[in-house]
Structure formats: C-alpha cells, structure tokens
C-alpha cells in the first residue's frame, strides 16, 4: 500500500518566504533601472524642449514670452508629439525654464534630475551650450 503524502504548512511557508525574498531582490534592482530611465527621459526632454523653444526665438518671437508660455509655442511649432509630457521631467514634475543672462539662450532645469545626480555622485561640467555629466 502506498502512503499519501500531503504538503505541510511548513513547506508552504518556506516556498512563500523564498518567493518573497526573490521578489524583493528583483524589486530593489528594478528601482535603480526605473530611476535611470527617468533620468534619461528628463535629459532628452530638456534638450528637445530647449531646441524647440530656441527655434521659436529664431523665428522672431520674444525670448521672454517664449519662456513665459512654452506650451503655446510648442503647440504652434508642431514639432512635439505630446506637448504636455515634454514640459515635465521623468518624475512628472514641471521643468524650470529661465532666460540666461545673455538673453539669447534658454535654461531648462529639473530639480529631480539634479537630486538624482547628486545622490549618484555625478558631477556637472558646463560647456559653452550644453551641460555634460560624468562619473
């Protein structure tokens, strides 16, 4: 005669514990990947937003007005697919736009991107027209 073997409560608890440990490790690693993705999206949006707004200025628009009403000028240009998403960073916070001192350039900043880079230990190096980051 064969004995029937049942799964004990202890075995079930061990399996659940192992699944929990594996899930937490995967979740922890995904957090870093998500932050990298948000940083990348923010960098690309900053460049694209600055370029489109500077195109409006090159077409004769007042730079102060372009910075004051970026949504209108993005819509008017027709170069941005999703205008609303271009005006926010990867963390879904609006960009800080300001006219640089020379009145011919626009600065697009994200506080969350700066926090991310300072947390990662990335230093900012300014060149003539772009900001480059390095480890």
C-alpha positions, 0 to 999 in steps of 0.5 A: 500500500502506498502512503499519501503524502500531503504538503505541510504548512511548513513547506508552504511557508518556506516556498512563500518566504523564498518567493518573497525574498526573490521578489524583493531582490528583483524589486530593489534592482528594478528601482535603480533601472526605473530611476535611470530611465527617468533620468534619461527621459528628463535629459532628452526632454530638456534638450528637445524642449530647449531646441524647440523653444530656441527655434521659436526665438529664431523665428522672431518671437520674444525670448521672454514670452517664449519662456513665459508660455512654452506650451503655446509655442510648442503647440504652434511649432508642431514639432512635439508629439505630446506637448504636455509630457515634454514640459515635465521631467521623468518624475512628472514634475514641471521643468524650470525654464529661465532666460540666461543672462545673455538673453539669447539662450534658454535654461531648462532645469529639473530639480529631480534630475539634479537630486538624482545626480547628486545622490549618484555622485555625478558631477556637472561640467558646463560647456559653452551650450550644453551641460555634460555629466560624468562619473 
